[in-house]
């Protein structure tokens, strides 16, 4: 018997921004292979996927957790995103009750971490499938409508080799952004149209961003950092003075969108710093072995590693404290054909709201 689940729960409020300028010229300044050209309009997450959104995903499908969507590091380490799991397999629930009372929302609004590429792709499949609710069984055929099929045919993939073989399906909707999709949203100068015009940082700037220093002050202004305070502009959460990551204990990462005056030209936030983001694209490591890419730098990154020039890679099963993800929404093939004919410029923006 197939898995029985309820469709269309609408659990996650996930805001996106449109990325147009279809067919923009790529950035060739730093790379042997050009980056940033995309020949279709798409939407990308305005923010990184938060721990609160990922908790809703876990509560929707991971009453049992056969694919390891939850990592104990999330709750057992001070650098984790502090999602707490309760109960026994088959009846697991997830929340932030392990944190001091009154701080739950603050933890929920920071990016999820300690997730693998496979976890991130399963979250994208869940969005593609309409955010259904049901308990994963570990049988890929039964779990296809939850996490194992959708934008990606994961089909129970758990090993590095299996996950490296996964590709985007032709009718994918919610996905992990490719190198080009992510790069364009972060660095391309929207106002310059199709020109090969790119910033070095995703804060609409070629100057290295400001940061919270080890004394807890804004590096440029000298004023104490206060969450929810005014962003002077061109700030991200990283470790420029190379001692205490990000904003320091206990959070290290800022809430998504904390730097409200430091968006990319397309309106995304935190595409440098805070958390390194998994991308869909495979890259070669120094031994010419294929790995999945991670981009953007984290709260622990130094100045040179948050530049558009640099990126990283890892085995797709790795779950590190500095790694999370954001998602993108891409047009189905029929829509892309209309775009190619000049019928539309951007996708209709979708927002999922709590039902």
C-alpha positions in Angstrom: 0.0 0.0 0.0 1.3 3.5 -0.8 2.0 6.1 1.8 -1.2 8.0 2.8 -0.7 11.7 3.3 -2.6 15.0 3.2 -1.7 17.4 0.4 -1.3 21.1 0.4 -0.7 21.8 4.1 0.9 25.1 3.2 3.1 25.1 6.3 6.0 27.2 5.2 5.9 30.9 4.4 8.8 31.1 2.0 9.3 34.4 0.3 11.0 34.7 -3.1 12.2 37.5 -5.4 12.1 37.4 -9.2 15.3 37.4 -11.3 14.7 38.6 -14.8 17.1 40.1 -17.4 16.8 36.9 -19.4 19.9 36.0 -21.3 22.3 38.3 -19.5 25.9 38.2 -20.4 28.1 36.1 -18.0 30.8 37.4 -15.7 34.2 36.5 -17.2 36.4 38.6 -14.8 37.7 35.9 -12.5 36.9 32.5 -14.0 38.1 30.2 -16.8 34.4 29.3 -17.1 32.0 32.2 -17.2 29.3 32.4 -14.5 26.0 34.1 -14.0 24.2 33.9 -17.3 20.7 32.5 -17.2 18.4 32.3 -20.2 15.1 32.1 -18.3 13.3 34.1 -15.6 13.1 32.4 -12.2 12.5 33.2 -8.5 15.0 32.7 -5.7 14.6 32.6 -2.0 14.9 36.1 -0.6 16.4 34.5 2.5 18.2 31.3 3.5 15.9 28.5 4.6 15.4 29.1 8.3 15.6 26.6 11.2 11.9 27.3 11.8 11.0 26.4 8.2 13.1 23.3 8.4 11.4 22.4 11.7 8.0 22.6 10.0 9.3 20.3 7.2 10.5 17.8 9.9 7.2 17.9 11.7 5.4 17.3 8.3 7.3 14.2 7.2 9.9 13.0 9.7 7.7 11.3 12.4 10.1 8.5 11.5 13.4 9.6 9.9 14.7 6.9 7.6 16.7 9.4 5.5 18.4 11.2 8.3 16.8 14.6 7.8 17.6 15.5 11.4 21.1 15.6 12.8 21.7 15.4 16.6 24.4 18.1 16.1 21.6 20.6 15.6 20.7 20.4 19.3 23.8 18.9 21.0 26.4 21.5 19.9 26.4 25.2 20.7 27.0 26.0 17.0 23.9 24.0 16.0 20.6 25.7 15.0 19.0 24.2 18.2 16.2 22.2 16.7 15.2 19.7 19.4 13.8 16.2 18.6 11.4 14.5 21.0 9.8 11.0 21.3 10.5 7.7 19.6 10.8 6.8 15.9 7.3 7.0 14.3 6.2 9.7 16.7 9.1 12.2 16.5 8.3 15.9 17.0 10.6 18.8 16.6 10.7 22.3 18.2 13.0 24.7 20.0 11.9 23.8 23.5 15.5 23.0 24.5 16.3 26.7 24.4 15.6 29.3 27.2 12.0 30.3 27.3 11.3 33.3 25.1 14.1 32.7 22.6 12.4 30.1 20.5 11.4 32.6 17.7 14.9 34.0 17.7 16.4 30.6 17.0 13.7 29.8 14.4 14.5 32.9 12.3 18.1 32.0 11.8 19.3 29.8 9.0 19.2 26.0 9.4 22.5 24.3 9.5 24.0 20.8 9.8 22.1 19.7 6.7 23.4 17.7 3.8 22.9 18.3 0.1 20.5 15.3 0.2 18.5 16.9 3.1 18.3 20.1 1.1 17.1 18.4 -2.1 14.5 16.5 -0.1 13.2 19.8 1.3 13.0 21.1 -2.3 11.0 18.0 -3.3 8.6 18.6 -0.4 8.0 22.1 -1.7 7.5 20.8 -5.3 5.0 18.2 -4.0 2.9 20.9 -2.3 4.3 20.6 1.3 2.4 17.4 2.1 2.1 15.8 5.5 2.8 12.1 6.1 5.3 9.8 7.7 8.3 8.7 5.7 8.7 4.9 5.6 12.1 4.3 4.1 10.5 2.7 1.0 11.2 5.1 -1.8 8.1 4.0 -3.8 5.8 4.9 -0.8 7.8 8.1 0.0 7.8 9.4 -3.6 5.1 12.0 -3.0 6.8 13.3 0.1 10.5 13.7 -0.4 11.8 11.0 -2.8 10.5 12.3 -6.1 9.5 15.7 -7.4 12.1 18.1 -8.7 14.7 15.4 -8.1 14.3 11.6 -8.3 16.2 10.7 -5.1 14.6 7.3 -4.9 16.2 6.6 -1.5 19.6 7.9 -2.4 21.8 8.1 0.8 25.4 7.5 -0.3 27.7 10.1 -1.9 27.8 8.2 -5.2 23.9 8.0 -5.3 23.5 11.7 -4.4 26.1 12.8 -7.0 24.1 11.0 -9.7 20.9 12.9 -8.9 19.9 15.6 -11.5 17.1 18.1 -11.9 14.1 16.7 -13.6 12.6 18.4 -16.7 9.4 19.5 -14.9 11.1 20.6 -11.7 9.7 23.6 -9.9 11.4 24.1 -6.4 15.1 23.4 -6.6 18.5 24.1 -5.2 19.9 26.9 -7.3 22.6 26.1 -9.8 25.9 28.0 -9.8 24.6 30.4 -12.5 21.2 30.9 -10.9 22.7 31.7 -7.5 25.5 33.8 -8.9 23.2 36.0 -11.0 20.9 36.7 -8.1 23.8 37.6 -5.8 26.1 39.7 -8.0 24.5 40.8 -11.3 23.7 44.5 -11.6 20.0 44.3 -12.3 19.8 48.0 -13.4 22.3 47.3 -16.2 20.0 45.0 -18.0 21.8 42.2 -20.0 25.2 43.7 -19.7 28.1 41.8 -18.1 28.0 44.0 -15.0 28.6 42.3 -11.7 29.5 43.3 -8.1 32.1 41.5 -6.1 29.8 41.1 -3.1 26.1 40.4 -2.9 25.5 43.6 -1.0 25.4 45.6 -4.2 29.0 46.7 -3.6 32.6 46.1 -4.7 33.9 47.1 -1.3 34.4 44.4 1.4 31.3 44.4 3.7 31.3 45.6 7.3 30.9 43.0 10.1 30.4 42.6 13.8 33.8 42.7 15.4 35.1 40.6 18.3 34.1 43.5 20.7 30.5 43.2 19.5 30.6 46.5 17.6 29.8 47.4 14.0 33.2 47.5 12.3 32.6 50.6 10.3 30.6 52.7 12.8 32.1 51.6 16.1 28.6 51.3 17.6 27.5 48.2 19.5 25.6 45.7 17.4 22.0 45.3 18.4 19.7 42.8 16.7 17.0 44.6 14.9 19.0 47.8 14.9 19.7 50.0 11.8 22.0 48.5 9.2 24.5 51.1 7.9 24.6 49.3 4.6 27.1 46.9 3.1 27.2 44.5 6.1 27.2 40.7 6.3 27.7 38.2 9.1 31.3 36.9 8.9 34.5 36.6 10.8 36.7 39.4 9.3 38.9 39.7 12.5 39.4 35.9 12.5 38.6 35.0 16.1 35.0 34.9 17.1 32.6 33.8 14.3 29.8 36.1 13.3 28.0 37.9 16.2 29.4 35.5 18.8 27.7 33.3 21.4 25.0 32.0 21.6 23.7 32.6 18.1 26.8 33.3 15.9 24.4 33.7 12.9 22.1 36.6 12.5 18.4 36.3 11.8 17.8 36.2 8.1 17.5 39.7 6.6 19.1 41.3 9.7 21.1 43.6 7.3 18.1 45.2 5.8 20.1 47.8 3.8 22.6 45.2 2.4 20.6 43.4 -0.3 21.7 42.2 -3.7 20.4 44.1 -6.7 17.6 41.6 -7.1 16.6 41.8 -3.4 18.2 38.7 -1.8 19.9 38.8 1.6 22.8 37.0 3.2 24.2 35.5 0.0 27.6 36.1 1.7 28.2 35.2 5.3 25.8 33.7 7.9 25.8 30.3 6.3 27.4 28.6 3.3 24.7 27.4 0.9 24.5 24.2 -1.0 24.0 24.6 -4.7 22.8 22.0 -7.2 25.9 22.2 -9.5 28.6 19.6 -9.2 32.2 20.8 -9.1 35.5 19.0 -9.2 37.8 19.0 -6.1 41.6 19.2 -6.4 41.7 15.5 -7.2 39.2 16.0 -10.1 36.6 14.1 -8.1 33.0 15.4 -8.4 31.5 17.1 -5.4 28.5 19.3 -4.8 29.2 23.0 -4.5 28.7 25.3 -1.5 28.8 29.0 -2.0 28.8 32.3 -0.1 30.8 31.8 3.0 29.5 31.6 6.6 29.7 33.3 10.0 33.1 31.7 10.4 34.5 32.8 7.0 37.3 35.4 6.6 37.2 38.3 4.2 38.6 36.6 1.2 36.2 33.7 1.3 33.0 35.8 1.0 34.1 37.3 -2.4 32.3 36.3 -5.6 35.6 34.7 -6.8 35.6 31.9 -4.3 33.4 28.9 -3.5 33.7 25.5 -2.0 32.6 21.9 -2.4 32.0 18.7 -0.4 30.6 15.3 -0.4 26.8 15.6 -0.6 26.3 13.6 2.6 28.3 15.9 4.8 26.4 17.9 7.4 28.5 20.8 8.8 27.6 23.6 11.2 28.6 26.2 8.6 26.3 24.9 5.8 22.7 25.5 5.0 20.8 26.3 1.8 18.3 28.5 0.0 15.9 27.4 -2.7 14.8 28.7 -6.1 11.6 28.3 -8.1 12.2 27.7 -11.8 9.7 27.7 -14.7 8.4 24.5 -16.2 9.3 23.8 -19.9 6.2 25.2 -21.4 6.7 28.5 -19.5 10.3 28.7 -20.6 9.1 28.3 -24.2 6.8 31.4 -23.7 9.7 33.3 -22.2 11.9 32.5 -25.2 9.2 33.9 -27.5 9.2 37.1 -25.5 5.8 36.4 -24.0 6.7 37.2 -20.4 9.6 38.7 -18.6 9.4 37.2 -15.1 7.6 34.4 -13.4 4.6 35.1 -11.3 5.8 35.3 -7.7 4.4 32.7 -5.4 4.3 32.8 -1.6 3.2 29.9 0.6 1.5 31.1 3.7 0.4 29.2 6.7 -3.0 27.5 6.1 
